[in-house]
């Protein structure tokens, strides 16, 4: 049971017709499409998606263009879209969208996250990654359980501070840090992590191309291929993001 984002490409489509066009593009990949298991099924529900920090950005000269997918261009009976901020939309013609701006936003967000972690690390004792506690369990499984390992890892002041901030909805430390080890995450090569964030700024997990083909992060070279495809799309082709569940 997971949530993921799919980027869908459509031929030129008026915003009011986008929900229907997206439904048609997504239909072959419905996990419940057939009475038996659908071998190419990927989702059991989806919704047009944009949230804080994830909306498509609009090139300034096209602000307010009625071809963009927004709460004012799509009737509520077709999709319940909330109003977004300035120069933000749920998608629209490729030529109206600021892909470079979205990648720059991802880089800035990564830099801000790293700065926030560095600030916290400076005021707390050094913390160990979860794998160190798991190794202790593996060395002495009778007296030190996996639950002990998780408890002791989380009890570290630095890890506890990150977890508390994630629960409170901190602008930097998202809820993903409740499931993933922040010590291990920030021990990675930061430039590589930054570049990965930039490459995920637009295609994210999966992409449906104009011919209806599905490709995703389980495919070797997916992100590079998906970014090239999106950058090279015709200016009138519509790009839109969906939040999906499987």
N, C-alpha and C positions, 0 to 999 in steps of 0.2 A: 504494500500500500504506500505509494510514493507520489509526490507531486513534481512536475517538471514543466519546462516551458518549451513550446513549439513555435517556431517562426514559420508562418504560412505565406507563400507567394501566390498572388492571384493576377489574372489579366486585368486590364483597366476595368474597374468596378466602382459604381457610385456608392458612397458610404451606406445609404439605406439598404443596399443589396448585399453588403459585405457579410452580415451574419449568415445569410442563406448560402452565399458562395463558399464561405469557410466551412459550413456544415457539409456541403457536397465534397469539398477537398478532404475533409477529415473522415468521412463516412467509411471508406475502405479499411480504415485502421481501428474501427470500433471493436473492442474486445468481445462485445456481445452481438456482433453482426450476424453470426450464424448460431444455430442451435447447439452445435458443438464448439469447441475452442477454435477461435479464429487464428490461424497460424501467423498472420501479419497484424494481429490486433495489438494496440499499444495503450489504449485509453478506455476508461469507462465513463468519464465526464470531462467536459472542457468549458472554459469561459474566456471571452475576450479579456485580456489582462493588461493592466498597467497599475503600478503602485508607486509609492514614494521611491524616487530614484531609479525607477525602471521604465518610465514612460518613454515613448519615442520622442525625440527632439525634432523640432521644426526649424528649417532654415528661416532666419528672420524675415526675408522678403516675402515669405509665404504664410506668415502668421495670419490666422483667421480664414485661410483658404477653405472653401466649402467642400473641397475634394478630400480633406482630411477626415479621418474617423475620430469623431469627438462626441461628447454627450449631446451636442446641439445638432449634429448632422445625422445621427442614427436615432430613429424613433424609439421611445422607451419600450414599446410593445415588441420590438425586434431584439433589443439588447439593453440591459440596465447598466448604462455607463455613467460613472460619476464624473463631474467636472474635474479637470486637471489644472495644473498651473500654467503660467505664461510659456509659450513656445513648446507646449507638451501636447501629445495626442496619443491615441491608441494604435495608430498606423496610418498609412495612406500611400499615395504614389511615391515611388522611390525618389524621384527628382525633387520632392518637397521635403524630404527627411534629411536631418543633419547627422549622418553616420559618423563623420569625424568628431563632431561634438559629443556623441554618445561614447566614443572610445576615449576621448579626453576626460569625460566624466568618470568613466571606470577607473582610469589611471589616478585621478584626483582622489577618488574614494579609497583606492588601495593605499595611497600615500597617507591619507588621513588616518586610516586604520592602523598602519604601521606606527605612525607618530603617537597615536593614543596608546598602543601597546608599550612603546618605549617609555612613555611617561609613567604608566602603571608599574612597569618593571623596575623603574628607578626608585620607587617608594616601597617596594615589597622585597622580602628575601628571595633569592633565586629559587625557581621552581623546577621540579623534575618532570619529564614527560611521563605519560601513563605507562609507556612500555617498560619503564624502570620498575614500576610497582608490579606489573604483570610478571616481569622476570623474577621478582622476589617470590611471587606466588608459585611460579613454576619450579623454583628451587626448593620450596618448602610448602607443598600443597596441603599438607595435613594441618598446619597451624596458621596458614595465611591464605585466605580464600580469595576468589575473584572479587567478591563484595568488599573485602578488606582493601584490596588494591584500589578499587574505584573510590572508596571512602577516603582513603589517605591521600589519593591524588587530588580529589576535590577539596579536601581540607586545607590545602596549601593556600596561604593568603592571596597570592597572585591569581591562582585559578578561581578561588572563591569570589574575588572581586569581579573578574570577567563574567562569571556565571550570574552574579547578582545584577550586573549591568545589563546582561542579555535579557533577563527576566523583566527588567524595568523598561525595556524597549530602547536601549541606548542607541544613539545614531550611528555608532561605529561597530559595536559588538552585537551582531544579530543573534537570533535564537539558534542559529546553527552551532554556536559555540556551547550550547547546552548538550550537544551530542558529540561534538568533535573536540579533541584535545588542543587548547590554544597554545600550549607550550610547544607541542610538535609542529603546529601550523606555523608559528613564527620562527621556528628553527630552520625553516626551508630557505632556499636561495631566494631572496626577496625580488631581485630583478626578474627572475623566471616567473615567480608568482604574479608580479605586476603585469608582465606580458600576457600571461594566461588570462588575467582579468580583462585586459583589453580585447583579446581575441574572442572572449565570451560576451562582449558587450552587446552584440546584435544577434547572432544565431543561437546562443545558449545551447540547450541540450539537443534539440532536433530541428530539422528543416524539411518543409514540403515544398518542392520546386514547382514551377509553372506547369510541368507535365504531370504533376501529381505524385512524383516519386518521393518516398520517405527516406531520409538518411539521418543518422544521429551520432552521438559521441561514442557509441560502441564501434564505430567504423574507423579504421586507421586513417589519419590525416583529415578527419572530419572538419575540424575548425578552420584549417587553412582553406579547404575546398569550399566550405560554406561561406566564408568571408569573401572569397573571390567571386563566387556566384552572386552574392548580394550586391557587391560593389559594381558588378558588370550588368546588373538588371537594366532593362529598358526603363526610362524615366517615368513612364506611365504605369508600369507594373505596380500593383499594390502589395505592400508588406505589412503584416499584422502579427502581433504576438498573442499566444493563447496560454493560459494556465491549464494544465491537464492533470488528471489523476489516473493511476493505474493500480 
